[in-house]
Structure formats: C-alpha cells, structure tokens
Amino acid sequence: MIVNTARFVISNSDPAKCPSEQKHEYAFIGRSNVGKSSLINMLTGHKDLAKTSSTPGKTMLINHFLINDNWYIVDLPGYGYAKRSKGDRLKLEQIIKSYIASRQQMTNLFLLIDSRHKPQKIDLDFMSWLGENGIPFSIVFTKLDKLSSTAGKRQVEVYCETLLEQWDELPPVFRTSSQDRRGRDAILDYIEEMNKLPLI
C-alpha cells in the first residue's frame, strides 16, 4: 500500500465523539515509551504526524488520523506510566477500554511491545483482557534496530514461546524498527487486506 495523504482529524477522550463515518480504524497502543508515535510516523511517511516526546506518557487522548481519505490510524494513550497519579491511570484505563470495547469501526488493534524487554505482566494481562473480550489484535515488536539480528530474532521467539504457554495460537506478529523502516510494508499490506473486509 502507498500512503499518499495522512492528516490529523480530531482528539478527544470520549469514544462517542470519535468520527461517525463508517471507515476502518486501526488503533495503536502500548506501554509508555514503546515508540508508538515514531511507528505511526514511519508507517505514514509523515515525521511530525504523531507528536513524539521525550516525556513518557504524554498522550492522554484518542487521536484520529485519516489516511488516503479512506481509513483511520488511531493513536491511543499509552499505559503503564508509573509516574501518573492513580486517578489519571484509572481515567486512562477507562478511556482506552471504552474505545476498544465499544468502537465498531475498530478493525484491528496493534499492540506494541519493546523487543528489548522480557514479557511484562502489564502487557500479558492486557492481552488476556483482549482475548477474553474477543478483540482482534496483532503484536508489533518495536525497536529491533537496537538489537543484533540474532538477538532480536531470539527475543521475539522467546516472547512468543511465553505467550503460547497461555494461548492456543498467536495473533499476527510484526517485527519493526522506526529507524530503518523495518516492518512497514508488512503492516501496511495487512491493513490493505483488512480494508477489503466489510465493517461488521
């Protein structure tokens, strides 16, 4: 897929106020500092579309970006930022889960995982919640440029082996780097195929 246009449409904290159009939406989520904004910018070819920040956990809203005037990338708030107050964490959890569970247009959730780290309980628990609620999702391993080819391959393999201890089968898995654009075509091709399916 070629991305010709990508533009910001709206930010809000209420899923009911998201765009009403019947267009496919692909949401991106992950723990704070997982490289979500950089990945979105890499996929769209617009380096400043999603705002990157040196301050983890800055995204507090649901951000919609219209791609090729045909489908949306949705930048969801990151989770697991320890320096947030308990009230803010609960508020974000409500925003995130409300969007994911209720948004009929959300065709797939891309869950980002930092490839340098071992499986974290917060991510595994979130995946379990997705599975229990029948949410279609894919796993995107990020920052693979930070590891050697051998180490990166092994990290992903070990992570997937851990998941298979609880899951009968894995969701689609993508290996990416925003620095060398690794995984870009694979994700965009996957989205292109999903766009052919009717919205339920």
N, C-alpha and C positions, 0 to 999 in steps of 0.2 A: 504494500500500500504506500502511496505517496501522500504526504501531508502537505497540502497546498496552503491552507489557511488554518489559523488557530487564534481564537480571541477569547478574552475573559468576558463572561456574561453577568454573573451575579455571585455574591457571597451572602450567606445567611446562616442562622443557627436553627432554623425551623424547616424540617423536610417538607412541610406543607407549602412553603413558599418557594420551593425549587421550581425550575421551569416546568410548565404544564404540557409542553409538546411531547408527543409520542415518538421520542428518539432514543436509541440505545444509549445507555450510560455505562461507563467503565470506571469504577471507583478505585482509588489507590489509597492504601492505608499501611501503617507500620509504626513501630516504636519511634519515638523522637530520635532524630539524628541518623535515621536509616538511609537517608539520601533520596527521599521521596520527591522533593521539588526538583532536584537535579535530574532524576529519572524522567519526570514529566517533560522537562525542558529538552532532554535528549530525544525523547520519542517524537516530540512535535517539531524539533529543529528551531525552537524559539528560546534563546538562552535566558530571557527575562520573563517568560510567561508566568511560571510559578515562582514566587519570590523565595529565594534561598536566604538563609540567615545563619549567622554564627551562634545565635541563641537557640538552643533546642526547645522544641515545644511551642514555637511561636504561632503556628496555625491553630486558630480557635474556631474557625468557621468552615462550613461546607462551601467549597469554591467550584463553580462550574465553568468549564472552558469548552466552547463549541469548535469542533474540528471539521474542516471541509464542509461547513454548514449542514452537516449530516448526522453527527453523533457527538456525544459529550465525554470528556475526561472530567472526573470529579475528584478533586483533591480534598480528602477528609482529614480532620485533625489527627495528629499523632497521639499515641497513647503511651502510658508508662513513664512520663516525665516526673521524676521523684520530687522535684522542687515545686511542683504545683501544690496548692492547698488541697485538702481533702474535698472541699466544696467544689473547687474547679475540676478536680478529677471526676467527681460524680456527675457534674454537669456535662463534661465532655463525653463520658460514657453514655449518658442518656442521648446526646445528640447523635453520636456515632451509631448506636444500636437502633435508634429510632429510624434513621435514614436507611440503614442496611435491611432492617426487617420489614419496612413498610414501602420502600421505593420500588414500585412496579417496573419502572424503566431500567433499573439496575440489572444489566445483563451479566456482569461478572465483577467480582471484587478481586483486585490484585493485592495480595498480602506480601509486603516487602520484608525480607529478612536479611540482616547484615551477615554476609557469608563468612566473616572472620570469627564469629562467635558460636559457641556451642548452643544447643537448643535452650531457650529461656522459658521458664514456666509461664510467664505472661503471654507469650506467643502461642504456646501449646494450648493453654486454657482458652485463648481466643479462637483458635482453630476448632477446638471441641465445641464451642458455642456455635460457630458457623455450621459445623456438621449437624449438630442437634437441631438446628433451625432450618436445615435444608438450603443453606445459602450457597450459590455457585461461586467458587473461588479458585484462584490459582496462586501458586507461590512464586515469588520473584526474589531470587538471591541477588543482592546488590554488592557493589564494591569489590568485584572479583579481580580488578586490576591491582588491588592491594596484596594479592597473594600470587605465588608462583602457579603455573598451570597445574602442576601435580598437587600442590597443597589445596588449591581451590577445588579441584575435582574431588579430592578426598573429603574435604569439609562438607560439600554438598551430599556426597554419598552417605557419610555418617549421619547427617541430619535426616536424610530420607529414611535411613535404616531405623532411626529412632521413631519417626512417625509411623512406620509400618508395624511397630510394636502395639500401636493402638488403632491403626486404620487398616481396613482390608485392602484398600488401594489408594494410591496417591492422586491428588488433583494434578492438573498440568503444572509443570515446573519449568521456570525460565531462569537462565543464568545471565546476569547483566553487569555492565560497567558503564557508568555515565561518562567516564573519561575516554574510553576507546570505542564507545557506541556498541559494545557487545550486547547481543540480545535484542537490539532494536527491531530488526526485520522480523524476528520470530514473534515478538509481541504484536507488532502491527499486522502481520499476516493472520495471527489468531483473531484479532479484533475484526479484521476484514471478513473472516469466515463467520464470526458470530453476528455480524451486521446483516448477514443474509437470512438469519432466522427471524421469524415474526415475534414481536413482543407479545408475551402471554397476557 
